[in-house]
Amino acid sequence: MARITIADIAKQAGVSTGAVSYALNNRPGVSDETRARVLAIAAELGWAPSSAARSLSGARTETVGLVLAREADTLGVESFYMQFLAGIESELTKRSYGLLLQVVPDTESEMRTYRSWRAARRVDGVVVVDPKEHDPRIELLSAPDALPAVVVGDPSLAGGLPSVWTDDAAAMRESVRYLAAVGHRRIARVAGVSGFGHTMIRDTAFRAEVEDLGIEGTISRTDYTAVQGAGATRALLTQAERPSAIIYDNDVMAVAGLGVASEVGVRVPEDVSIIAWDDSPLCEATFPRLSALSHDVTRYGAHVARRLFDRMDGELGGSFLDSVPVLRTRGTTARRGA
């Protein structure tokens, strides 16, 4: 297949090759509308700068990219990403790098963003979050001319790309074992989006552990928001045989669940124990204080950034275990019947 050139892009866009060059190199000289049209056509055609052009273009952009394929209104309520981004920024600042963050509605939009960034040489590398099984982003970023990338997630989901991960399966098993040891025999899991790989890993570990222990386990599915977390909790606590313990996939849903328990007259922890994932200051601000699976999210983000710099420097990478979340028991967990 013939290599796509800037002349091909110029012909399809109806502009001069000079205008294409300005747009692709993010230089002044063209309107925002023209720049956007040129970048979209370049991405659609699969244009990439030649190695010779890259060597002539000079140094790096000193920018790394992160695309979040999430509903924008769900990001503001999750402390995880604020801490994670702070960790990334702590490493970027040391190297005078910037972070280009983009929120998009879906995976296809995320992939278009990667193609556009590569075509325009907007970033030197990317951080990939929320990996899934059979993830098309992994194939795209594994191509020989793709942007350097590090996957934030289990190595089984990274397809050979470098990955930094936390052992969610071990943390889930620890939580279920703890609850069973203090007498709970009916445990519920209020889980996040089923398509995310880490949700699947937690689901699998939860089911395996309750089966091994010979206790009852149920899973309720949500989108991580407080609204759906509250709805799932209300359904669980108003059924005939309600669970005596609930494990939530984030802190926001656990806080919402604590409120619902109070509304329906279920005492915490006397009648139901609650565990949150991703310990945060929010977990310390409730009454009673939330038991939570804790790991240093800011340090996690910094670790990811360091591995991305290694990747951009040409290292092949590998899988790097950052931590195993540890259960911090506080006021929302107790022995069954205590």
Secondary structure as UniProt FT lines:
FT   HELIX           6..13
FT   HELIX           17..24
FT   TURN            25..26
FT   HELIX           32..45
FT   HELIX           51..57
FT   STRAND          63..69
FT   HELIX           72..75
FT   TURN            76..77
FT   HELIX           79..94
FT   TURN            95..96
FT   STRAND          98..104
FT   HELIX           107..120
FT   STRAND          125..128
FT   TURN            133..134
FT   HELIX           136..141
FT   TURN            144..145
FT   STRAND          149..152
FT   HELIX           155..157
FT   TURN            159..160
FT   STRAND          163..166
FT   HELIX           168..181
FT   TURN            182..183
FT   STRAND          186..191
FT   TURN            194..195
FT   HELIX           197..213
FT   STRAND          216..221
FT   HELIX           226..237
FT   STRAND          245..248
FT   HELIX           251..263
FT   TURN            264..265
FT   TURN            268..271
FT   STRAND          273..277
FT   HELIX           281..285
FT   STRAND          291..294
FT   HELIX           297..312
FT   TURN            313..314
FT   STRAND          319..323
FT   STRAND          326..328
FT   TURN            331..332
FT   TURN            336..337
//
